[in-house]
Amino acid sequence: MGTSASVPNSQVSIGCQLCQGKNTIQWKCVNCQFLMCSSCKDNIHLRIAKDHIIRNLNDIGELDSGESFNFSDVHCSEHSNQVCCSYCKTCKKVVCLKCVMKVHNGHEFVDEEEFLGKKKKLWEEHKNVVTKLSELSTEEHKLRNIKESEEAMYNKAKENIQNRSITDGDRWSEKLFDLEKKKRSINQEIDRELRNLAEEKRKFQEVINVVDLIKSSKDFYKFFERFKELFTSLNYDIVPFKSNIGSLSDFIEGENLVSESSQLKTNHSSAINIFKVVKQYTTDIRKISLLTELPDQTLCISDNSSKVLQHVKLEGNSVQVKSNFIIKIFSIAVSPSGGILVSTSDTMLKIFNIKTGDITDSVYNVYPLKALFIHVTKDQRVIIGARSPGHNYPNTGRCVVIVMDQEGKYLKKYEHDGNTKPIFTYPRSISSTSDGSIFVVDRVHDDARGRVVVLARGGEIIQIYSGHPHINTERKPFKPVYVSTISSGRIIVTELETNTVHILNNYGHLITFYNLLDIGIERSYSLALSSSGHLYLGCTCKQGSPDTYKSNFYELEYIGI
């Protein structure tokens, strides 16, 4: 009786299976799986099997170790001039037609059709489980990010409590004890889920390795004897990780230890300010939709709704308008070559001459889509949010975030998630971090509701941030407007209706939030970094107010983030 080891040893390099390898194979019979040369196809096979389907190997693709795993690929160990045609379940070996008729008569067989069906099932599940393994790695990454965020929150809370324990030791010592206890509990939950994910990954990887070994070795014995076990293991659903893990933010706020800015305080002290107003400027436009500092430290400010673009210079606390243009732009950025890139909702980004007002085509083309938002990274890549023409909501066309090099060559496109579903509805604002992650404000509804989608450089979605439950409710949903990355790598997100700034880490997890009303700023909108290391924050006027055309923008210093 043959063993599992005897099958691979009987395999030889395959030429034409009808003329015994004298000629190079060019054809394959779909029905009987024979590989043959042109001469044998015409002179032998078609004469005895006129109704069989024969295909050129160029049409069915190169046969790799998995796809060419067929009975007819193996010469019979008993009859060297015969290729195999079945698997004998009784003797647990592949056999040729002569063996079936003489030696194995009456045995139980698996024919080519049944084998191909089993192989197709196993190969497909193998591909699916590779995807599942990737999903598990993503979940593991999310959990580790949560743990990092909780650690940062704990350190900040502990520091603030220790500072206050000097004047009220017993009270704050008790709070510190409770904080430590809560942290241990959360860490235990996260570590338990990480162990569960690691075990899931181990089980999937083991079965992947076995199938890979079978495919490469063409071990029919292992294939048939372990098929049911392998198929069941591959078809096993992922056990979802526990998504309702507690958070220190719930504990801290539940203990009434924070103000609206999410900073620890006592009942007798004011909130610690994250932002400090350095200067305030008043303009003569209604809404500062866009705000960009140019290389010469002048600014471009734009009111998209009024089709106004101004080139301004800041002198003291006043805004001196150098040029005023009537143009509707959707986004503005400084190009890698130092020019001014603008998006006019055309298929091509434009270069705007700030001195003459002339507009020319750039090398950045997203045809047949329309370019919306522009972001230029520190390493001079140009990222464009683009979508198909038509209604914004509901979105019936394509919506893509495209990364280009300085010459306009496509480097990466982000359009669909791992389940081939569209990622974006309307990319409203884009920023990036030094590690290549991309943050996109995606507006999902015509009432301005949205989210922040965090993309890894490789293409996967790292995180989707949808606001904080202590700020955003059914009555006041999350309506992000603008996203920007500050020098520390933290991500700033403005939200119009709640006057809140959300501060995220480079994984898209909330570090803290801040209510700008605490420093006298309301209706915050656009963001831009200044060459001095500060942050420019543009605002919009409330419609119907006496100062409808006197929107403010601020130069802010940020502290501790």
C-alpha positions as CSV (number, residue, x, y, z in Angstrom):
1,M,0.0,0.0,0.0
2,G,1.3,3.5,-0.9
3,T,1.9,6.0,1.7
4,S,1.5,9.8,1.7
5,A,5.2,10.1,1.1
6,S,5.1,7.9,-2.0
7,V,3.0,10.3,-4.0
8,P,5.3,13.3,-4.2
9,N,8.3,11.0,-4.9
10,S,6.5,9.6,-8.0
11,Q,6.1,13.0,-9.6
12,V,8.3,13.9,-12.6
13,S,8.7,17.0,-14.7
14,I,5.7,16.9,-17.1
15,G,5.8,17.3,-20.9
16,C,3.1,16.1,-23.2
17,Q,1.2,13.4,-21.5
18,L,0.2,11.6,-24.7
19,C,3.6,11.4,-26.4
20,Q,5.4,10.8,-23.1
21,G,7.0,14.3,-22.9
22,K,8.6,14.3,-26.3
23,N,7.1,17.7,-27.1
24,T,6.3,20.9,-25.2
25,I,2.8,21.1,-23.8
26,Q,0.6,23.8,-25.2
27,W,-3.0,22.6,-24.5
28,K,-5.1,21.2,-21.7
29,C,-8.3,19.1,-21.9
30,V,-10.8,20.5,-19.5
31,N,-12.7,17.2,-19.4
32,C,-9.9,14.7,-18.8
33,Q,-7.3,17.2,-17.6
34,F,-4.6,15.9,-20.1
35,L,-1.7,18.2,-20.9
36,M,-0.6,17.8,-24.5
37,C,1.3,19.3,-27.4
38,S,-0.3,20.6,-30.6
39,S,0.5,17.4,-32.6
40,C,-1.1,15.1,-30.0
41,K,-4.1,17.4,-29.7
42,D,-4.9,17.2,-33.4
43,N,-3.8,13.7,-34.3
44,I,-4.7,11.8,-31.1
45,H,-7.0,13.5,-28.6
46,L,-9.5,15.1,-30.9
47,R,-9.9,11.8,-32.8
48,I,-11.0,9.9,-29.7
49,A,-12.7,12.7,-27.7
50,K,-14.3,15.1,-30.2
51,D,-16.6,16.6,-27.7
52,H,-14.0,17.5,-25.0
53,I,-13.1,21.1,-24.4
54,I,-9.5,21.9,-25.1
55,R,-7.9,25.2,-24.0
56,N,-4.6,26.9,-24.8
57,L,-2.4,27.2,-21.7
58,N,-2.0,30.9,-22.4
59,D,-5.7,31.3,-22.0
60,I,-6.0,29.6,-18.6
61,G,-2.9,31.2,-17.1
62,E,0.3,29.9,-15.7
63,L,-0.2,26.8,-13.6
64,D,1.2,27.4,-10.1
65,S,1.7,24.8,-7.4
66,G,-1.9,25.2,-6.2
67,E,-3.9,25.4,-9.4
68,S,-1.9,22.6,-11.2
69,F,-2.6,20.2,-8.3
70,N,-4.5,17.6,-10.3
71,F,-4.5,13.8,-10.7
72,S,-3.2,14.1,-14.3
73,D,-0.1,15.9,-13.1
74,V,1.2,12.7,-11.5
75,H,2.5,9.6,-13.2
76,C,1.3,6.3,-11.7
77,S,3.9,4.7,-9.4
78,E,2.9,1.3,-10.7
79,H,2.5,2.1,-14.4
80,S,5.1,4.8,-15.3
81,N,3.6,5.3,-18.8
82,Q,0.2,6.2,-17.3
83,V,-1.0,9.4,-15.6
84,C,-3.3,9.2,-12.6
85,C,-7.1,9.7,-12.9
86,S,-8.5,9.0,-9.4
87,Y,-7.8,8.8,-5.7
88,C,-8.4,5.5,-4.0
89,K,-9.9,6.2,-0.6
90,T,-9.5,2.5,0.3
91,C,-5.8,2.5,-0.3
92,K,-5.2,6.2,0.2
93,K,-3.3,6.9,-3.0
94,V,-3.7,8.3,-6.5
95,V,-4.1,5.7,-9.2
96,C,-4.2,5.4,-13.0
97,L,-6.9,3.8,-15.1
98,K,-5.1,0.4,-15.3
99,C,-4.9,0.4,-11.4
100,V,-8.6,1.1,-11.1
101,M,-9.5,-1.8,-13.4
102,K,-7.0,-4.4,-12.1
103,V,-5.7,-3.8,-8.6
104,H,-8.3,-1.5,-7.0
105,N,-11.5,-3.0,-8.5
106,G,-14.4,-2.6,-6.1
107,H,-12.6,0.1,-4.0
108,E,-14.0,3.5,-3.1
109,F,-12.7,6.3,-5.4
110,V,-12.7,10.1,-5.6
111,D,-13.0,11.1,-9.3
112,E,-11.5,14.2,-10.9
113,E,-14.8,16.2,-10.7
114,E,-15.3,15.6,-7.0
115,F,-11.6,16.4,-6.4
116,L,-11.8,19.7,-8.3
117,G,-14.9,20.7,-6.3
118,K,-13.2,20.0,-3.0
119,K,-10.1,21.8,-4.2
120,K,-12.0,24.9,-5.3
121,K,-13.8,25.1,-1.8
122,L,-10.5,24.7,0.1
123,W,-8.6,27.2,-2.1
124,E,-11.4,29.8,-1.8
125,E,-11.6,29.4,2.0
126,H,-7.8,29.7,2.1
127,K,-8.0,33.1,0.5
128,N,-10.8,34.2,2.8
129,V,-8.9,33.2,5.9
130,V,-5.9,35.2,4.8
131,T,-8.3,38.2,4.7
132,K,-9.6,37.3,8.1
133,L,-6.1,37.2,9.4
134,S,-5.5,40.7,8.1
135,E,-8.8,41.8,9.9
136,L,-7.6,40.3,13.1
137,S,-4.3,42.2,12.8
138,T,-6.3,45.4,12.3
139,E,-8.4,44.7,15.4
140,E,-5.2,44.0,17.4
141,H,-3.8,47.3,16.2
142,K,-6.9,49.1,17.3
143,L,-6.8,47.6,20.8
144,R,-3.1,48.6,21.2
145,N,-4.0,52.1,20.2
146,I,-6.8,52.2,22.8
147,K,-4.4,51.0,25.4
148,E,-1.9,53.7,24.5
149,S,-4.6,56.4,24.6
150,E,-5.8,55.1,28.0
151,E,-2.2,55.2,29.3
152,A,-1.8,58.8,28.2
153,M,-5.1,59.8,29.8
154,Y,-4.1,58.0,33.0
155,N,-0.7,59.8,33.2
156,K,-2.4,63.2,32.7
157,A,-5.1,62.4,35.3
158,K,-2.5,61.2,37.8
159,E,-0.3,64.2,37.4
160,N,-3.3,66.6,38.0
161,I,-4.5,64.7,41.0
162,Q,-1.0,64.6,42.5
163,N,-0.7,68.4,42.0
164,R,-4.0,68.9,43.9
165,S,-3.2,66.5,46.7
166,I,-0.9,69.0,48.3
167,T,-3.8,71.1,49.6
168,D,-6.4,68.4,50.0
169,G,-4.4,65.2,50.5
170,D,-7.0,62.7,51.8
171,R,-9.6,63.6,49.2
172,W,-7.3,63.3,46.3
173,S,-5.5,60.2,47.6
174,E,-8.8,58.4,47.5
175,K,-9.4,59.6,43.9
176,L,-5.9,58.4,43.0
177,F,-6.6,55.0,44.5
178,D,-9.9,54.8,42.5
179,L,-8.1,55.9,39.3
180,E,-5.4,53.2,39.7
181,K,-8.1,50.6,40.3
182,K,-10.0,51.7,37.2
183,K,-6.8,51.6,35.1
184,R,-6.0,48.1,36.2
185,S,-9.5,46.9,35.3
186,I,-9.3,48.5,31.8
187,N,-5.8,47.1,31.2
188,Q,-7.0,43.6,32.2
189,E,-9.9,43.8,29.8
190,I,-7.6,45.0,26.9
191,D,-4.9,42.4,27.7
192,R,-7.5,39.6,27.8
193,E,-8.9,40.7,24.4
194,L,-5.3,40.9,23.0
195,R,-4.7,37.3,24.1
196,N,-7.9,36.2,22.5
197,L,-7.0,37.8,19.2
198,A,-3.5,36.3,19.4
199,E,-5.0,32.8,19.8
200,E,-7.4,33.4,16.9
201,K,-4.5,34.5,14.7
202,R,-2.5,31.4,15.8
203,K,-5.3,29.0,14.9
204,F,-5.9,30.6,11.5
205,Q,-2.2,30.7,10.7
206,E,-1.7,27.1,11.5
207,V,-4.4,25.9,9.1
208,I,-3.1,28.3,6.4
209,N,0.4,26.8,6.8
210,V,-1.0,23.2,6.4
211,V,-2.9,24.2,3.2
212,D,0.1,25.9,1.8
213,L,2.2,22.8,2.5
214,I,-0.4,20.6,0.7
215,K,-0.5,23.0,-2.3
216,S,3.3,23.1,-2.7
217,S,3.9,19.4,-2.1
218,K,0.8,18.1,-3.9
219,D,0.2,15.7,-1.2
220,F,-3.1,14.0,-2.1
221,Y,-3.1,11.8,1.0
222,K,-3.1,14.8,3.3
223,F,-5.6,16.7,1.1
224,F,-8.3,14.0,1.3
225,E,-7.6,12.7,4.8
226,R,-7.6,16.2,6.3
227,F,-10.1,18.0,3.9
228,K,-13.0,18.1,6.3
229,E,-10.9,19.2,9.2
230,L,-9.2,21.9,7.2
231,F,-12.3,23.2,5.5
232,T,-14.1,23.4,8.9
233,S,-11.2,25.3,10.4
234,L,-10.9,27.7,7.5
235,N,-14.7,28.3,7.5
236,Y,-14.6,29.3,11.2
237,D,-15.9,32.8,11.8
238,I,-13.8,35.5,13.6
239,V,-14.8,35.9,17.2
240,P,-15.3,39.7,17.5
241,F,-13.3,41.4,20.2
242,K,-15.1,43.2,23.0
243,S,-15.9,46.7,21.7
244,N,-17.4,48.1,24.9
245,I,-14.2,48.2,26.9
246,G,-14.4,50.9,29.6
247,S,-12.5,54.1,29.5
248,L,-10.8,56.3,32.1
249,S,-12.5,59.3,30.5
250,D,-15.8,57.9,31.7
251,F,-14.5,57.5,35.3
252,I,-12.8,60.9,35.4
253,E,-15.9,62.8,34.1
254,G,-18.2,60.7,36.2
255,E,-16.3,61.8,39.2
256,N,-17.0,65.4,38.2
257,L,-13.3,66.1,37.9
258,V,-13.3,67.8,34.5
259,S,-14.5,70.9,32.8
260,E,-15.8,71.1,29.3
261,S,-12.2,71.2,28.2
262,S,-11.7,67.6,29.6
263,Q,-8.9,68.8,31.9
264,L,-8.8,67.7,35.5
265,K,-9.6,70.5,38.1
266,T,-10.9,70.9,41.6
267,N,-14.1,72.7,42.4
268,H,-12.1,75.8,43.3
269,S,-9.8,76.1,40.3
270,S,-10.4,77.0,36.6
271,A,-9.7,74.7,33.7
272,I,-6.2,74.5,32.4
273,N,-6.2,76.2,29.0
274,I,-4.8,74.2,26.1
275,F,-4.9,77.3,23.8
276,K,-3.9,80.8,24.3
277,V,-4.9,83.7,22.0
278,V,-1.8,85.5,20.8
279,K,-3.5,87.8,18.4
280,Q,-7.0,88.4,17.0
281,Y,-7.7,89.8,13.5
282,T,-10.9,91.1,12.0
283,T,-11.6,90.8,8.3
284,D,-14.2,92.2,5.9
285,I,-15.5,88.8,4.7
286,R,-18.4,86.8,6.2
287,K,-16.7,83.4,6.5
288,I,-13.1,82.3,6.5
289,S,-13.7,79.1,4.6
290,L,-10.0,78.6,3.8
291,L,-6.8,79.9,5.4
292,T,-3.3,79.3,4.2
293,E,0.1,80.9,5.0
294,L,2.4,81.5,2.0
295,P,6.2,81.1,2.0
296,D,6.6,84.9,2.5
297,Q,4.4,84.8,5.7
298,T,1.5,86.5,4.0
299,L,-1.9,84.8,4.0
300,C,-4.6,83.8,1.6
301,I,-8.1,83.8,3.1
302,S,-11.2,82.8,1.2
303,D,-14.9,83.0,1.6
304,N,-16.1,80.2,-0.7
305,S,-19.8,81.1,-0.5
306,S,-19.2,84.7,-1.5
307,K,-16.5,83.8,-4.1
308,V,-13.9,86.0,-2.5
309,L,-10.2,85.3,-2.3
310,Q,-7.9,87.8,-0.5
311,H,-4.2,88.0,-0.3
312,V,-3.4,89.7,3.0
313,K,-0.5,90.9,5.1
314,L,-0.7,91.0,8.9
315,E,0.6,94.2,10.5
316,G,0.3,94.4,14.2
317,N,-3.3,93.4,14.9
318,S,-4.6,94.6,11.6
319,V,-5.2,92.9,8.3
320,Q,-3.9,94.7,5.2
321,V,-5.5,93.5,2.0
322,K,-2.9,93.3,-0.8
323,S,-5.2,91.8,-3.5
324,N,-8.8,91.0,-3.8
325,F,-10.1,88.4,-6.3
326,I,-13.5,87.2,-7.3
327,I,-13.1,83.4,-7.6
328,K,-14.8,80.4,-6.0
329,I,-12.3,77.9,-4.8
330,F,-12.8,74.7,-2.7
331,S,-9.3,74.3,-1.4
332,I,-5.9,76.0,-1.5
333,A,-2.4,74.8,-0.7
334,V,1.3,75.7,-1.4
335,S,2.6,73.3,-4.1
336,P,5.9,71.4,-3.9
337,S,7.4,74.0,-6.2
338,G,6.2,76.9,-4.1
339,G,3.3,78.0,-6.2
340,I,-0.3,78.3,-5.1
341,L,-2.5,75.3,-5.9
342,V,-6.3,75.8,-5.9
343,S,-9.2,73.5,-6.5
344,T,-12.1,74.9,-8.5
345,S,-14.1,71.7,-8.7
346,D,-12.5,71.0,-12.1
347,T,-10.8,67.7,-13.0
348,M,-7.4,69.4,-12.8
349,L,-5.9,71.4,-10.0
350,K,-5.0,75.0,-11.0
351,I,-2.0,77.2,-10.3
352,F,-3.1,80.6,-9.1
353,N,-0.8,83.7,-9.7
354,I,-1.3,85.8,-6.6
355,K,0.1,88.9,-8.3
356,T,-1.9,88.9,-11.5
357,G,-4.9,86.6,-10.7
358,D,-4.1,84.4,-13.7
359,I,-5.1,80.7,-13.5
360,T,-3.3,77.9,-15.4
361,D,-3.5,74.2,-15.4
362,S,-1.2,72.1,-13.0
363,V,0.1,68.6,-13.6
364,Y,-2.4,67.2,-11.0
365,N,-5.3,65.7,-12.9
366,V,-8.0,63.4,-11.4
367,Y,-10.1,63.0,-14.6
368,P,-13.0,61.9,-14.8
369,L,-13.5,63.0,-11.2
370,K,-13.7,66.5,-9.8
371,A,-11.0,67.7,-7.4
372,L,-12.3,69.0,-4.0
373,F,-9.7,69.3,-1.3
374,I,-5.9,69.6,-1.5
375,H,-3.2,68.7,1.0
376,V,0.5,68.9,0.5
377,T,2.6,66.7,2.9
378,K,5.9,67.5,4.4
379,D,7.6,65.1,2.0
380,Q,6.0,67.0,-0.9
381,R,3.3,64.5,-1.9
382,V,0.0,66.0,-3.1
383,I,-3.2,64.4,-1.7
384,I,-6.5,65.2,-3.4
385,G,-10.0,64.4,-2.3
386,A,-12.1,63.9,-5.5
387,R,-15.6,62.7,-6.4
388,S,-17.8,62.1,-9.4
389,P,-20.0,65.0,-10.7
390,G,-23.6,64.9,-9.4
391,H,-25.5,65.2,-6.2
392,N,-23.5,65.3,-3.0
393,Y,-26.0,63.5,-0.8
394,P,-26.8,60.8,-1.4
395,N,-23.6,60.1,-3.2
396,T,-24.3,57.9,-6.2
397,G,-20.8,58.2,-7.9
398,R,-17.2,57.5,-6.9
399,C,-15.4,59.3,-4.1
400,V,-11.6,58.9,-3.9
401,V,-8.6,60.2,-2.0
402,I,-5.6,60.2,-4.4
403,V,-1.9,60.6,-3.5
404,M,0.4,61.9,-6.2
405,D,4.1,62.7,-6.5
406,Q,5.5,66.1,-7.5
407,E,5.1,65.3,-11.2
408,G,1.4,64.3,-10.8
409,K,2.0,60.6,-11.0
410,Y,-0.5,58.5,-9.0
411,L,1.1,56.8,-6.0
412,K,-2.0,55.5,-4.1
413,K,-5.8,55.6,-4.3
414,Y,-8.1,55.2,-1.4
415,E,-11.6,54.3,-2.5
416,H,-12.9,51.1,-1.0
417,D,-12.5,49.2,2.3
418,G,-11.7,45.6,2.8
419,N,-15.3,44.6,2.0
420,T,-15.2,46.6,-1.3
421,K,-17.6,49.2,0.1
422,P,-16.9,52.9,-0.6
423,I,-14.9,54.6,2.2
424,F,-16.0,58.2,1.6
425,T,-19.1,60.2,0.9
426,Y,-17.6,63.7,0.6
427,P,-14.0,64.4,1.7
428,R,-14.2,67.8,3.3
429,S,-10.6,68.3,4.6
430,I,-7.4,66.3,4.6
431,S,-4.2,66.2,6.7
432,S,-1.3,63.8,7.3
433,T,1.2,62.7,9.9
434,S,5.0,62.0,9.6
435,D,4.4,58.3,9.6
436,G,2.3,58.5,6.4
437,S,-1.2,58.2,8.0
438,I,-3.9,60.3,6.3
439,F,-6.8,62.0,8.2
440,V,-9.9,62.8,6.2
441,V,-12.9,64.7,7.4
442,D,-15.7,62.9,5.5
443,R,-19.1,64.6,5.5
444,V,-21.8,62.0,5.3
445,H,-25.0,64.0,5.3
446,D,-26.3,67.3,3.9
447,D,-26.8,68.6,7.4
448,A,-23.0,68.6,7.8
449,R,-22.8,65.5,10.0
450,G,-19.5,63.6,9.4
451,R,-16.6,61.7,10.8
452,V,-12.8,61.6,10.6
453,V,-11.4,58.6,8.7
454,V,-7.8,57.6,9.5
455,L,-5.9,55.7,6.7
456,A,-2.6,53.9,7.0
457,R,0.0,54.5,4.3
458,G,-0.6,50.9,3.1
459,G,-4.3,51.5,2.5
460,E,-6.2,50.0,5.4
461,I,-8.5,52.0,7.7
462,I,-6.9,52.5,11.0
463,Q,-9.7,54.2,12.8
464,I,-13.0,56.2,12.3
465,Y,-13.6,58.9,14.8
466,S,-17.2,60.0,15.2
467,G,-17.0,62.5,18.1
468,H,-17.3,62.1,21.8
469,P,-20.5,61.1,23.6
470,H,-20.1,63.9,26.2
471,I,-20.1,66.5,23.4
472,N,-22.0,65.0,20.5
473,T,-25.6,63.8,21.0
474,E,-28.6,63.3,18.8
475,R,-29.4,67.0,19.3
476,K,-25.8,68.0,18.6
477,P,-24.3,65.4,16.3
478,F,-20.6,65.4,15.3
479,K,-20.1,68.0,12.5
480,P,-16.4,68.2,11.8
481,V,-15.2,71.0,9.5
482,Y,-11.4,71.1,9.3
483,V,-8.5,68.9,10.2
484,S,-4.8,69.9,10.7
485,T,-1.6,68.3,12.1
486,I,0.4,70.4,14.5
487,S,4.2,70.2,15.1
488,S,3.8,67.6,17.9
489,G,2.0,65.2,15.6
490,R,-1.3,65.7,17.3
491,I,-4.4,66.2,15.1
492,I,-6.7,69.1,15.6
493,V,-10.3,68.9,14.4
494,T,-12.7,71.9,14.4
495,E,-16.4,71.5,15.0
496,L,-18.7,74.4,14.2
497,E,-21.9,74.0,16.2
498,T,-20.4,73.0,19.6
499,N,-17.4,75.4,19.4
500,T,-15.3,72.3,20.2
501,V,-11.8,71.4,19.1
502,H,-11.1,67.6,19.2
503,I,-7.5,66.6,19.7
504,L,-6.5,63.2,18.4
505,N,-3.3,61.1,18.5
506,N,-1.8,59.8,15.3
507,Y,-4.0,56.7,15.5
508,G,-7.2,58.8,15.5
509,H,-8.0,58.3,19.2
510,L,-9.3,61.2,21.3
511,I,-6.7,62.6,23.6
512,T,-8.8,65.5,24.9
513,F,-11.3,68.1,23.7
514,Y,-11.5,71.8,24.3
515,N,-14.4,74.3,24.2
516,L,-13.2,77.5,22.5
517,L,-15.8,79.6,24.3
518,D,-13.4,79.4,27.3
519,I,-11.1,81.8,25.5
520,G,-13.8,83.8,23.8
521,I,-13.8,82.1,20.4
522,E,-17.0,81.0,18.7
523,R,-18.0,79.6,15.3
524,S,-14.5,78.2,14.6
525,Y,-14.1,76.9,11.1
526,S,-10.7,76.7,9.2
527,L,-7.2,75.9,10.4
528,A,-3.7,76.6,9.2
529,L,-0.2,76.3,10.6
530,S,2.0,79.4,10.9
531,S,5.7,79.5,10.3
532,S,6.1,80.6,13.9
533,G,4.8,77.3,15.2
534,H,1.4,78.7,16.1
535,L,-2.0,77.8,14.8
536,Y,-4.3,80.1,12.7
537,L,-8.0,79.6,13.4
538,G,-10.5,81.1,11.0
539,C,-14.2,81.7,12.0
540,T,-17.5,82.5,10.4
541,C,-20.1,85.1,11.3
542,K,-23.5,84.2,12.4
543,Q,-26.0,85.0,9.7
544,G,-28.2,88.1,10.6
545,S,-25.7,89.5,13.0
546,P,-24.7,93.2,12.8
547,D,-21.1,92.2,11.9
548,T,-22.1,89.7,9.1
549,Y,-19.0,90.7,7.1
550,K,-16.5,91.0,9.9
551,S,-15.3,87.4,10.6
552,N,-12.4,87.0,12.9
553,F,-9.4,84.8,12.8
554,Y,-6.9,84.1,15.6
555,E,-3.3,83.2,16.1
556,L,-3.2,80.6,18.8
557,E,-0.4,79.2,20.9
558,Y,-1.1,75.6,22.0
559,I,0.2,74.2,25.3
560,G,0.9,70.7,26.4
561,I,-0.4,68.9,23.3
